Structure formats: structure tokens, C-alpha cells
Amino acid sequence: MKSKSNYEKRLEYNNTYNRNNYRSFSMRLHNENEADLIEWIESQDSVKEYLLSLVRKDIEKSKKKEKKKKTSKK
């Protein structure tokens, strides 16, 4: 059996590390029906940072809403 090259070993290590430490999400947008969204997202400096900021804002909004709901029950 042929031993693995350094490249193959690094690749295997990286793949294992990524599988154990990251989650990946993807979505598809229709070129015609969602062209405005595609254009907007692609115009951002960093798509990842932009999407993360939207999710974080939504989390904060949900927390505030939940907190308001709990205080109004008292």
C-alpha cells in the first residue's frame, strides 16, 4: 500500500478539522426572480460579515421581544 504524501495528510487533517469544527449553510437565489437580492448581497464588502450581522440583529430583536413578553405577563 502506498503511503500518503504530506499534501494528502494535510488535506485529510484539514477536512477532519473542518468537519468537526464548522457548519456550512448554503442557499440558492434565482438569477431573474431574485436579481435585486443577488445584486445587493454581491455589493457588500463581505457577504459573510453582512449575513452574520443580519442574524445577530435578529437574535437581539428576538431576545428583546421575549424579554418584553415575560415582563408583560407579570
N, CA, C and O of each residue as an XYZ file, in Angstrom:
296
protein
N       0.843     -1.185      0.000
C       0.000      0.000      0.000
C       0.888      1.248      0.000
O       1.850      1.337      0.763
N       0.559      2.192     -0.850
C       1.315      3.430     -0.991
C       1.043      4.347      0.198
O      -0.108      4.541      0.588
N       2.111      4.913      0.776
C       1.915      5.836      1.902
C       1.442      7.196      1.384
O       1.683      7.564      0.234
N       0.774      7.916      2.254
C       0.202      9.204      1.863
C       1.296     10.272      1.795
O       2.224     10.287      2.603
N       1.164     11.150      0.827
C       2.089     12.273      0.718
C       1.768     13.292      1.806
O       0.713     13.230      2.437
N       2.686     14.226      2.019
C       2.431     15.282      3.010
C       1.184     16.067      2.650
O       0.405     16.445      3.525
N       0.996     16.311      1.363
C      -0.192     17.041      0.911
C      -1.462     16.280      1.292
O      -2.407     16.871      1.816
N      -1.486     14.984      1.033
C      -2.670     14.170      1.350
C      -2.931     14.136      2.853
O      -4.082     14.154      3.289
N      -1.865     14.087      3.638
C      -2.014     14.086      5.098
C      -2.596     15.420      5.589
O      -3.493     15.445      6.431
N      -2.071     16.520      5.050
C      -2.588     17.843      5.433
C      -4.040     18.007      5.008
O      -4.861     18.541      5.753
N      -4.344     17.543      3.807
C      -5.708     17.633      3.309
C      -6.656     16.832      4.202
O      -7.735     17.312      4.552
N      -6.267     15.647      4.560
C      -7.095     14.814      5.434
C      -7.274     15.480      6.798
O      -8.378     15.501      7.342
N      -6.197     16.019      7.343
C      -6.269     16.711      8.631
C      -7.229     17.905      8.536
O      -8.101     18.075      9.389
N      -7.062     18.726      7.496
C      -7.918     19.903      7.323
C      -9.380     19.517      7.163
O     -10.262     20.148      7.745
N      -9.631     18.495      6.384
C     -11.013     18.048      6.186
C     -11.625     17.557      7.498
O     -12.780     17.860      7.796
N     -10.872     16.820      8.261
C     -11.361     16.321      9.550
C     -11.603     17.484     10.506
O     -12.629     17.535     11.185
N     -10.658     18.413     10.557
C     -10.803     19.585     11.425
C     -12.052     20.376     11.052
O     -12.853     20.730     11.918
N     -12.213     20.648      9.774
C     -13.373     21.412      9.320
C     -14.681     20.690      9.619
O     -15.653     21.315     10.044
N     -14.710     19.396      9.403
C     -15.913     18.609      9.662
C     -16.284     18.670     11.145
O     -17.467     18.691     11.487
N     -15.290     18.697     12.018
C     -15.532     18.687     13.457
C     -15.767     20.070     14.062
O     -16.313     20.180     15.159
N     -15.362     21.121     13.360
C     -15.385     22.451     13.968
C     -16.222     23.494     13.238
O     -16.375     24.609     13.737
N     -16.749     23.173     12.107
C     -17.516     24.151     11.334
C     -18.841     23.580     10.867
O     -19.002     22.368     10.731
N     -19.783     24.472     10.627
C     -21.051     24.136      9.978
C     -21.129     24.965      8.718
O     -20.676     26.109      8.688
N     -21.688     24.404      7.707
C     -21.801     25.105      6.435
C     -23.279     25.234      6.072
O     -24.057     24.295      6.238
N     -23.650     26.412      5.575
C     -25.011     26.669      5.136
C     -24.948     27.255      3.739
O     -24.062     28.054      3.433
N     -25.865     26.869      2.909
C     -25.893     27.456      1.570
C     -27.340     27.687      1.154
O     -28.271     27.107      1.713
N     -27.497     28.543      0.162
C     -28.822     28.804     -0.377
C     -28.655     29.180     -1.838
O     -27.585     29.613     -2.266
N     -29.708     29.013     -2.582
C     -29.697     29.369     -3.992
C     -30.677     30.493     -4.234
O     -31.772     30.519     -3.673
N     -30.265     31.419     -5.077
C     -31.146     32.514     -5.459
C     -31.340     32.450     -6.968
O     -30.399     32.188     -7.717
N     -32.552     32.690     -7.396
C     -32.877     32.644     -8.826
C     -32.368     33.916     -9.498
O     -32.649     35.024     -9.038
N     -31.620     33.752    -10.588
C     -30.995     34.888    -11.281
C     -31.988     35.967    -11.705
O     -31.665     37.154    -11.657
N     -33.171     35.577    -12.112
C     -34.163     36.554    -12.582
C     -35.096     37.005    -11.465
O     -35.279     38.204    -11.253
N     -35.683     36.060    -10.756
C     -36.677     36.398     -9.734
C     -36.090     37.111     -8.525
O     -36.788     37.872     -7.856
N     -34.835     36.877     -8.245
C     -34.215     37.463     -7.055
C     -32.971     38.274     -7.410
O     -32.032     38.378     -6.621
N     -32.985     38.843     -8.607
C     -31.834     39.608     -9.097
C     -31.482     40.772     -8.182
O     -30.305     41.076     -7.983
N     -32.501     41.423     -7.622
C     -32.240     42.552     -6.722
C     -31.496     42.099     -5.472
O     -30.605     42.798     -4.988
N     -31.859     40.935     -4.951
C     -31.183     40.403     -3.767
C     -29.741     40.030     -4.101
O     -28.824     40.329     -3.336
N     -29.548     39.387     -5.228
C     -28.204     38.989     -5.654
C     -27.315     40.217     -5.793
O     -26.184     40.239     -5.309
N     -27.842     41.233     -6.458
C     -27.070     42.460     -6.660
C     -26.690     43.097     -5.323
O     -25.552     43.527     -5.132
N     -27.652     43.154     -4.404
C     -27.399     43.769     -3.105
C     -26.349     42.980     -2.319
O     -25.391     43.557     -1.805
N     -26.531     41.682     -2.230
C     -25.598     40.846     -1.465
C     -24.195     40.925     -2.048
O     -23.215     41.035     -1.311
N     -24.100     40.869     -3.377
C     -22.787     40.921     -4.017
C     -22.121     42.287     -3.874
O     -20.905     42.394     -4.033
N     -22.888     43.325     -3.580
C     -22.311     44.657     -3.430
C     -21.697     44.875     -2.045
O     -21.011     45.872     -1.823
N     -21.936     43.961     -1.125
C     -21.406     44.100      0.227
C     -19.903     43.822      0.245
O     -19.403     43.012     -0.535
N     -19.193     44.502      1.142
C     -17.745     44.280      1.266
C     -17.432     42.832      1.617
O     -16.507     42.234      1.069
N     -18.211     42.280      2.536
C     -18.022     40.893      2.957
C     -19.405     40.262      3.108
O     -20.175     40.641      3.990
N     -19.706     39.321      2.262
C     -21.015     38.663      2.317
C     -21.188     37.966      3.659
O     -22.244     38.067      4.283
N     -20.162     37.266      4.099
C     -20.257     36.544      5.367
C     -20.541     37.505      6.519
O     -21.459     37.271      7.305
N     -19.767     38.581      6.626
C     -19.965     39.532      7.719
C     -21.337     40.193      7.641
O     -21.978     40.430      8.665
N     -21.777     40.483      6.442
C     -23.095     41.085      6.264
C     -24.195     40.140      6.763
O     -25.076     40.548      7.520
N     -24.134     38.896      6.339
C     -25.147     37.920      6.762
C     -25.077     37.664      8.267
O     -26.111     37.541      8.923
N     -23.876     37.582      8.810
C     -23.743     37.393     10.254
C     -24.357     38.564     11.017
O     -25.022     38.369     12.034
N     -24.131     39.775     10.524
C     -24.695     40.942     11.215
C     -26.222     40.917     11.181
O     -26.868     41.293     12.159
N     -26.800     40.480     10.070
C     -28.267     40.381      9.993
C     -28.800     39.363     10.993
O     -29.798     39.616     11.667
N     -28.150     38.234     11.089
C     -28.592     37.197     12.023
C     -28.443     37.678     13.462
O     -29.333     37.470     14.287
N     -27.317     38.320     13.761
C     -27.109     38.824     15.130
C     -28.156     39.874     15.507
O     -28.657     39.875     16.632
N     -28.483     40.759     14.577
C     -29.527     41.764     14.841
C     -30.865     41.081     15.108
O     -31.619     41.497     15.988
N     -31.149     40.037     14.346
C     -32.400     39.314     14.526
C     -32.435     38.603     15.879
O     -33.477     38.560     16.533
N     -31.305     38.051     16.295
C     -31.227     37.400     17.605
C     -31.512     38.418     18.705
O     -32.295     38.147     19.616
N     -30.882     39.581     18.623
C     -31.102     40.633     19.622
C     -32.564     41.079     19.636
O     -33.158     41.269     20.698
N     -33.121     41.238     18.468
C     -34.533     41.630     18.354
C     -35.431     40.584     19.019
O     -36.371     40.933     19.733
N     -35.144     39.321     18.787
C     -35.933     38.236     19.388
C     -35.792     38.223     20.900
O     -36.765     37.988     21.617
N     -34.578     38.475     21.388
C     -34.357     38.498     22.834
C     -35.151     39.629     23.473
O     -35.756     39.446     24.530
N     -35.152     40.794     22.837
C     -35.897     41.936     23.371
C     -37.397     41.646     23.377
O     -38.110     41.981     24.323
N     -37.851     41.020     22.301
C     -39.268     40.673     22.199
C     -39.653     39.679     23.294
O     -40.704     39.815     23.921
N     -38.800     38.683     23.522
C     -39.047     37.664     24.539
C     -39.029     38.293     25.931
O     -39.859     37.964     26.779
N     -38.097     39.182     26.155
C     -37.997     39.858     27.449
C     -39.245     40.702     27.704
O     -39.770     40.727     28.817
N     -39.709     41.385     26.672
C     -40.918     42.207     26.775
C     -42.126     41.321     27.097
O     -42.975     41.675     27.915
N     -42.181     40.172     26.439
C     -43.276     39.239     26.650
C     -43.308     38.755     28.098
O     -44.376     38.655     28.703
N     -42.131     38.455     28.649
C     -42.045     37.961     30.031
C     -42.436     39.041     31.026
O     -43.116     38.750     32.010
N     -42.024     40.281     30.793
C     -42.353     41.353     31.740
C     -43.828     41.736     31.671
O     -44.394     42.188     32.666
N     -44.447     41.565     30.523
C     -45.866     41.923     30.398
C     -46.764     40.876     31.040
O     -47.920     41.168     31.343
N     -46.258     39.658     31.256
C     -47.041     38.600     31.897
C     -47.160     38.800     33.403
O     -48.073     38.269     34.036
N     -46.239     39.565     33.970
C     -46.247     39.765     35.437
C     -47.341     40.639     35.913
O     -47.458     40.884     37.114
